[in-house]
Amino acid sequence: MRVTLGTVSFELKEPFDFSFLEEYGEPFSVFDQQDSGNICFGTRKGQKKRFVKLAGAATARGSVTPEEAIRRMRACSVVWRELEHPALLRLIEDGPVPGGYVQVFEYGEGRCMSPMYGEHERFMALPLAEKLGIYRTVLDFHDHVHRRGYIAIDFYDGCIMYDFEKRQTHLCDVEFYRRMPVVNEMGRMWGSSRFMSPEEFTLGAVIDERSNVYTMGQTAFQLLGGGTDHAREKWQASEALYRAAMKAVSERREDRYASIGDYLAAWDAALKEEAP
């Protein structure tokens, strides 16, 4: 069924009461293509904007039940607060609404990098220096994640938001991030295969910092290279940075950097190597 709210419209599998949104104003944008079962809105009330994430509606692409989406969102609110960081959208409030559960965030002006949101080519057309800045923010945040005792699960380019005018990067999704230690209890874990380490497809495998190093390496190739094609001729940055990223995406976990911190150090050394 097609639902229209203000100037936005989207598909749902079943009706849902969105009257709770009146508290936050009129929706002016919607993000409804996630398989998490959540649907998100940019809202405006006077001069105040908010980013409202809802669990409980039967979204068109949701791969879990509304009840499971609600359970996850409740648990995830704790993670948002424990991982608070300047690059992470700030959670203002969360709580139940009729038929669901919401998280309300400060509004980050920006566009998602994922191809599903229509801005991917704009990201790819950015100057190299800007893309390196976006990537550094992603690395810094995930170094912080590990220092807080967490492992990133289901990180992909849809978690990256960029304000093209202010040149600011924000991260907008830590729903599946988990406290260490983490063991693969699913076989194929949650996430985009473009970013997932081999162990995230292996039942019983340990998921740790080396796994996240792989994800960060894949992120570098998504921003600066040929995505899952690691060919040197598709890489836009320096040879030294290419070598650093290639080590990060080694198939054998023991061949990768041992931590995000080690990868950051190697990345910075590679940047200095190319400096005039």
DAHUBEL-V862250 format. One record per pair of residues at least 12 apart in sequence whose ideal C-beta (glycine too) atoms are under 8 Angstrom apart, sorted by sequence separation. I is the first residue (numbers start at 1). GAP is how many residues later the second one is. If there is no record, write none. Layout:
BEGIN
<<I,GAP> <I,GAP>>
END
This chain:
BEGIN
<<1,12> <29,12> <30,12> <40,12> <91,12> <92,12> <111,12> <159,12> <160,12> <188,12> <189,12> <199,12> <224,12> <1,13> <3,13> <5,13> <29,13> <40,13> <41,13> <56,13> <91,13> <92,13> <142,13> <159,13> <188,13> <197,13> <224,13> <1,14> <27,14> <28,14> <39,14> <40,14> <55,14> <56,14> <77,14> <91,14> <92,14> <159,14> <176,14> <187,14> <197,14> <221,14> <3,15> <27,15> <28,15> <38,15> <39,15> <55,15> <90,15> <158,15> <159,15> <176,15> <184,15> <187,15> <197,15> <248,15> <5,16> <27,16> <28,16> <38,16> <89,16> <90,16> <184,16> <187,16> <198,16> <230,16> <24,17> <26,17> <38,17> <55,17> <77,17> <89,17> <186,17> <197,17> <224,17> <225,17> <25,18> <26,18> <37,18> <39,18> <55,18> <155,18> <184,18> <185,18> <189,18> <196,18> <197,18> <7,19> <8,19> <24,19> <25,19> <26,19> <89,19> <154,19> <184,19> <185,19> <196,19> <230,19> <244,19> <247,19> <6,20> <7,20> <8,20> <10,20> <21,20> <25,20> <39,20> <53,20> <74,20> <184,20> <195,20> <225,20> <5,21> <6,21> <7,21> <8,21> <9,21> <11,21> <24,21> <25,21> <38,21> <73,21> <154,21> <183,21> <184,21> <220,21> <224,21> <5,22> <6,22> <8,22> <10,22> <21,22> <37,22> <138,22> <152,22> <154,22> <183,22> <184,22> <196,22> <244,22> <25,23> <80,23> <153,23> <183,23> <184,23> <195,23> <244,23> <25,24> <38,24> <153,24> <182,24> <183,24> <194,24> <195,24> <221,24> <5,25> <25,25> <34,25> <37,25> <152,25> <153,25> <181,25> <182,25> <220,25> <244,25> <24,26> <35,26> <36,26> <37,26> <77,26> <134,26> <151,26> <182,26> <241,26> <244,26> <32,27> <34,27> <35,27> <36,27> <37,27> <74,27> <76,27> <150,27> <151,27> <181,27> <195,27> <243,27> <24,28> <32,28> <33,28> <34,28> <35,28> <36,28> <37,28> <73,28> <134,28> <150,28> <151,28> <180,28> <194,28> <217,28> <220,28> <221,28> <10,29> <32,29> <37,29> <145,29> <150,29> <151,29> <153,29> <217,29> <240,29> <241,29> <70,30> <73,30> <141,30> <149,30> <150,30> <217,30> <240,30> <241,30> <21,31> <37,31> <38,31> <70,31> <138,31> <149,31> <151,31> <217,31> <218,31> <240,31> <37,32> <137,32> <145,32> <216,32> <217,32> <238,32> <8,33> <36,33> <66,33> <138,33> <194,33> <238,33> <240,33> <241,33> <66,34> <133,34> <137,34> <158,34> <194,34> <214,34> <240,34> <37,35> <38,35> <134,35> <154,35> <156,35> <157,35> <213,35> <214,35> <238,35> <239,35> <5,36> <36,36> <133,36> <153,36> <154,36> <155,36> <156,36> <214,36> <238,36> <120,37> <130,37> <153,37> <154,37> <157,37> <51,38> <153,38> <154,38> <156,38> <157,38> <123,39> <156,39> <214,39> <217,39> <16,40> <155,40> <16,41> <56,41> <117,41> <16,42> <50,42> <57,42> <114,42> <115,42> <116,42> <122,42> <211,42> <214,42> <14,43> <54,43> <56,43> <57,43> <114,43> <210,43> <213,43> <14,44> <56,44> <113,44> <114,44> <210,44> <213,44> <216,44> <12,45> <13,45> <55,45> <56,45> <112,45> <113,45> <213,45> <12,46> <13,46> <54,46> <55,46> <112,46> <114,46> <210,46> <213,46> <217,46> <12,47> <13,47> <54,47> <55,47> <113,47> <210,47> <213,47> <216,47> <11,48> <12,48> <54,48> <112,48> <113,48> <210,48> <212,48> <11,49> <13,49> <53,49> <112,49> <113,49> <209,49> <210,49> <213,49> <10,50> <52,50> <53,50> <87,50> <111,50> <209,50> <213,50> <52,51> <53,51> <110,51> <111,51> <209,51> <52,52> <53,52> <110,52> <51,53> <52,53> <87,53> <88,53> <108,53> <110,53> <111,53> <198,53> <50,54> <51,54> <87,54> <109,54> <110,54> <153,54> <199,54> <50,55> <51,55> <108,55> <198,55> <50,56> <51,56> <85,56> <109,56> <151,56> <197,56> <50,57> <51,57> <109,57> <151,57> <155,57> <49,58> <110,58> <151,58> <85,59> <109,59> <110,59> <108,60> <110,60> <112,60> <151,60> <152,60> <155,60> <83,61> <151,61> <83,62> <108,62> <157,62> <146,63> <152,63> <108,64> <155,64> <42,65> <83,65> <157,65> <82,66> <146,66> <83,67> <105,67> <145,67> <82,68> <142,70> <79,71> <89,72> <142,74> <20,77> <139,77> <20,78> <138,78> <19,79> <24,80> <17,81> <31,81> <89,81> <138,81> <17,82> <20,82> <87,82> <88,82> <89,82> <16,83> <33,83> <87,83> <88,83> <89,83> <16,84> <33,84> <87,84> <88,84> <135,84> <135,85> <31,86> <85,86> <88,86> <135,88> <134,89> <135,89> <83,91> <131,92> <132,92> <131,93> <80,94> <83,94> <79,95> <79,96> <128,96> <76,98> <79,98> <76,99> <76,100> <123,100> <73,102> <72,103> <72,104> <131,105> <132,105> <128,108> <113,109> <128,109> <113,110> <146,113> <146,114> <145,115> <146,115> <143,117> <142,118> <143,118> <51,121> <139,121> <143,121> <34,124> <139,124> <140,124> <139,125> <139,128> <38,137> <36,139> <132,139>>
END
